[in-house]
């Protein structure tokens, strides 16, 4: 029979975005509830709890988890603890819901692999980039009016074996001005985080996107380097503040494929390299101005890491880097070098092996094996066959701790019914491969 605790008065804390709250019980037990705390009448609430030693931070070992049933009576909370299971909370209405309980992902003590906090079980990421839909629209273009589509997409990615989804947040959608975050976008992000928790998926949150040039405001384009970096820091402060309390955050990726100009060059455009109507590559400065690339990169990384850590000192941070060592043998990591990447927790690279070039691809990938967990954050049979990419995955498993493909909102069954052409057939076959490969990858976690 559950043990009935003494009545305690709940303390509700709302973050600055007004979207998430924590009700603290005695004994360092935490429950997450809805934004509006009930103040009249009696209400039974169930929530997942975690007990930690006093003063334990994000790396403190969990003492235990339990199901809690709390009855609110006259502003006091009577909590009955039952250690035999877990329940969660629907924040919209404080109703018990069934969901996968996600353990926060942390680094191992030696910093060389991912583990699940509490159990220290090894964690390997197997996921999708959810960067646009089948029509090429970015997530923020439709996640308000077509929320059920997003929900179904998350369920579909989960059914294909993913445990992580990489989302790409656009700067202009989250910053109304250089100093003011967009509160509506942050609320929708919090909603997405809740969806991830309910679906049992972690999120790789990649930020500062400018993928659609037409959406980039003129005031952002006209900013100096210093002002641009400060606005980018405010972006990440707002994102981290919104997400800090969720166990569903796998990592923050500071920017997709940032680059710098070469020595003596002065660029005029912050965006670089259009691909299929989108700009996935972005410069962090237009000129080195007497500095080295390493000096500029470190100053930028350190500024954004400080912004995140001011709000969230627990979740992992990375940068999705172009692996220049593949097209240019002998090239070395920049953002993930010892000189630059001390504030980054793991290495992310984007790899598209070429046909018949497996050995060179693996040799280039090994350049980024620098003693931290290594994730292939993007991969796709763009320039090789699915079979060759399978060989790349298999041959890299001794040094890689995660792989991410792509999902664009179209299911395997939809591709099969359409039978529209070669591209659709390739995507169908690739999704079938990802679905079949997942159990092999996740079933043999690295020791």
N, C-alpha and C positions, 0 to 999 in steps of 0.2 A: 504494500500500500504506500502511496506517495507520502513523503514527509512534508507536513505543513509548516511553512516558515512563519515567523512573527510578521505582523503587518508592518510595512515600510512605506514611506511616502516617495513616490516616483519623482525623479528629477529628469526633465526633458530638455534636451539640447538640440537646437536647430543650427545647421551651418548657415553661412551667409547667403547661400543660394536659396535657402528656405525649402529644400526638397528632401532632406534626410534628417532623421532624428534618432537619438539613442536614449533609451530609458535605462537607467542604471539601478541595479539592485545591490543589496549588501553582499559582501563576499566576492567582490569583483566579478559578479555575474552580469552579462550583458544580454539585452534583448532588443531587437530592432522592431519598431512599431511604425504606425502611420504618421503622416505629417501632423494631423490634427489629433491631439491627445484627448480622449473622452474625459469630460469633466462632470457629467451628470449621469445618474443611473448606474447600474451594475453591468459589467461587460466581461465576458470570459475571453482571454487572449492566450494564444499559444505561440511560443517562439523558441527558436534555437538559442541555447545559452552556452557560454564557455567560461570556465573558471580558470583564472590565472593567478600566479603569485603576486603579491603586492609589489608594485614597481616594475613588473615585467614589461618590456617593450615588445616590438614586433617579433623579436626572436625568442621571447620567453616561451618556455614549454607550457603547453596547455595541461592543466591538472585534470580536466575531464569535461565532457559535454553531456548535456541532459535535456530532456523535454521539460519545459516549464509550462504550467497552466496557471495563469494569474487572473484573479478576480478583483476588479476594481470596485470598491465599496466606499462611498463617501470620500473619495480622493485618496484612500489608502489602498495599497496593493497587497493582497494575500497571495503568496506564491507557493504552489505545490510542486516540488521537484520530483521527477521520475527519471532515474538514470538509465532506463533500458531503451531509450530511443531518442529520436530527434523529430521535431516538427518545425515548420517555418511559418512566416507571417506574410499574408497578402497585405502590403502596406496601404493599399487603397481602402480596405475595409476591415483590417485586422482579423481576417478569417484564416483558419489553419489551411495550409495548402501543402500538397506533396511535391517535393522537389529534391534534387540531388544536393546534398550538403557539400559545399566546396571548401576544401582546406586551402588557406592562403599559400601561395607558392613563394618560396624563399630560396636563397642560395645555401648550399651545404656549408659546413663550417670552414672547409678549405677553399670555398668559392669556386669549385670546378664543375659543379652540377646543380640541377634544380632538385628541390625536395618539397614535399608537402609538410607544412608546419604542423607540429604536434607529433605526427607519426614518423617523420623523417623518411617517408617512402620516396624513392626516386620518382621524378616526374619527367616525362618526355612529351613535348608539344607536337600535336598532329592536328593541323587546322586549315582554315581557309582565309584568304583575303576576301573581304566583303566590301569591295571598293566602289562598285557601281552595280546597277541592275541590268537586266537584259537589254534595256533601251539606252544604256550609257548614262543614266541619271545617277548622280551621287546620292549618298544616303540621305543627306539633309534636304534633298530636293523632294523627297516623298515620305519621309518618316513621320510627318505630322498627319497628313490627310490619308495616308495608306498604311497606317500602323498594323492592321491585320496581315498585310503582306510581309512586313518585317518579322512578325511573330512566326508566321509559317516558314519563312526562310531560315530562321534560327532552328526551328524544329527539324527542318530538312537537313541542315548541316550537321546537327546532332545525330540524326539517323544515319548519316554517311560516315559516322565514326569520329567526327571532329571533337576535340576537347578545348580548342581555342579558336576564336574568331578575331581576325584583325580588321578593325574599322579605321577609316581614314577621315579625320575631322578637318573641315575647311576653316581657315582663319577668318574669312569674312562672315561666316555664319555664326561664329562664336564671339566676335568682337564687334559691337555696334559702333564704337569709336575706338580711338587709340587707347583710351583709358577705361572704357566701360564695356564689360562683358555682356553678352546677350543672355538675359535671364531665361527667356523662353527656350533657347537652345540648351542651356544647362539643365533645365527641368526635363527636357526630352532625353538628354543624355542620362540623367538619373533614372528615367523610365527604362532606357535600354539596359542599364546596369542591372536593374531589377529583373528584366527579362532574361538576361544572361544567368543570373542566380537561379531563377526558376527553371531554366532549360538545362542547367548543369554545364554551362560553357564559360570558360575564361575569356577575357577580352585583352587583346593587344591593341592599345589605344595609340594610334599614330596621329600626330597633330600637325598644325601649321601648314595644312595643304592649301595650294593655290592651283588646283588641277584644271579648273575652268577659268581661263584668263578673263573672260567677260564678267566674272563674278568678283574679281579683285578690285576693291575700291581704289579710286585715284589717290586718296590720302595715304594709303598704305604704300603704293608704288612710289610716292614722292618722298617718303621718309628717308632720313639719313640712316646710316648703319647703326649708330647709337640708339636713336629713337625706335628703330625697327626692332632691335634686340630687346629693348625695354617693353615694347608692346607684346613681343613674343613671350617674355617672362610673365606678363599679366595673363596672357592666354593660358599658360601652363599652371599658374596659381589657381585660376578659376576651375580648370579641369581637375586638378589634383584635389582641390577642396571638395568638389562634388563627388569624387570617386574614392576618397581615402579610406572610408570605413568598410568598403565592400571587399569580401574575400574573392570576388570574381575578377579582380583586376590582375591579369598576368603581368602586364608591363605597360610603361609609357615609352613610346618611340618618339623621340624629340622631333624628328622631321624625316620624311621619306627622301632618301638619296640626296642629301645636301652636298654641294660642291663649292669649290673656291676657284678664283681665277689664278692663272699662273703668275710667276714673278714678272713685274714690269707691264702687265696687262691691265687695262681699265675697261671693265664691262659697262654696259648701259642698261641691261635688262636683268631683273632679278630672276626671271624664269628662263629655263634652258631646256632644249630638247623636246619639242612637241612629238607625241606619239598617239596616234589614233584620236586626235582632237583634244588631247589632254596633256598637261604639263606636270609630269611627275617629278622632275628634277628642279631644284631651286638653289640659287646662290645665297650664301650667308653674308657675303660682302661683295662689293663691286670692284674693289681694288685692295691689294695688300698694304699699300702705302708704307713701304719700308719694313713691314713685318714679314715673318715667315708664315707659311701656311699652318704650321704647327701652332704658332703663337695665336693666330686668329681663331683657329678651330678650338683650341683649349679655352680661350676666353669666352667664346660663344657657348660651348658645352657647359662650362662651369657656371655661367650666368643662368642658364635654363635649369640645370640640376638644382641650384640653390632655390630657384622659384618653386620647383616641385617639392623639395624637401622642407620648405617652409610650411607646407600644408600636409605632406604625406611623407613620413620618413621610413616607410616600410616596403612599399611596392617597388618592383624592379624597374630600372631605366636602361634603355638601349638606344641605338640609332641604326636604322636600316641603310647600310652602306653599299654602294656600288663596288663590286670586287674587281678593282682595277688590275689586280694581279692576274686575272684571266686573260683579258685582251693584251695586257702589257706585262709579260713575264719579267719578274724582277721587281715589280712595284710592291710597295709595302702598305699595310693599313695606315690610314691617317687618323680617323676618328677613334679607332680602336687600338691605336698605338699606346705605348707606355707614356709617351710625352703628353698625350691628349686625353685619353680615355679613362683616367683614374676614377672619375665619378660615374662611369657607366658600369652596370652590373654584369652584362653579358654582351656577346658579339652577335650582330645580325648582319647577314649578307643576302643579296638577291642574285640567285644563280639560274642561268638558262644555258645548260650545256649544249654544245654544238654536236651535230651528227658526226660519229666516228672520232670523237675527241675526248673520250672518257678520261684517259690518263692525264691529259693537260688540265682538264676541269678539276680533277681530284688534287693535282699538284697545286693549283691556284687556291683551292679551298683550304688546303693545309696551311697556307700563309696566315689565315685568320684564326687558326687554332693557337691562341696566345695564352692559354691557361685559364680562361673563363669558359662558361658554357657557350657553345656555338650553335646558332639557329640559322637555318636556311629559310629566311622569312618570305621569300618568293621563289617559286619554281613552277615550271609549266613546260610541256613538250613543244616549245615554240620553234626551236631549231634542231630538234632531234625527235626520235620516236618515243612513245611511252615505254617501250621495252628498255631503251637506252637510259631513260630517266630512272627507271626502276633499278637498273644496274648502278647508277650514280648514287641513289639512296642507299642501296645495300652496301656498296663499297665505302660509304662515308659514315656508317653507323658507329664506328669506333671513336669518332671525334665530334659527331653532331648530336645535339640534344633536342632537335625539333625541326619540323619541315612544314611549310605552309603552301598550299596551292590556291586556287581561286574558285569562288562560287558566285554566279551572277544572277541568281534568282530563278533559274530554270532547272527543273528536275530532270532526272534521268528519263522518266516516263514521258515527259514533254518532248525531250529531244528525240526519243524513239518514235513518238507519234508523228512528229513533223517530218522527219526523214528528209530535211530540206537540202542537204548538201554535205560536202566534205567537212567543213568547219563544225557543223552540228554533230556529225558522226565522231569526229575527233574528241569533242567535248563530252559527248555521251560515254565514249569508251574510257576517257580519262577519269570521269567521275566514278565509273564502275571500278576502275583500278584503285582510286583513292578509298572507296568504300571497302574493297576487298583487302587492301594493304593495311588498313588501320589496326585490325586485331593483331596482326603480326608485329607492328611497331609498338603498340601499347601493351601487348601481352608479354613482352620480354623487356621490362624496364632495365635500364643500365644500372649495374650495382654501384 
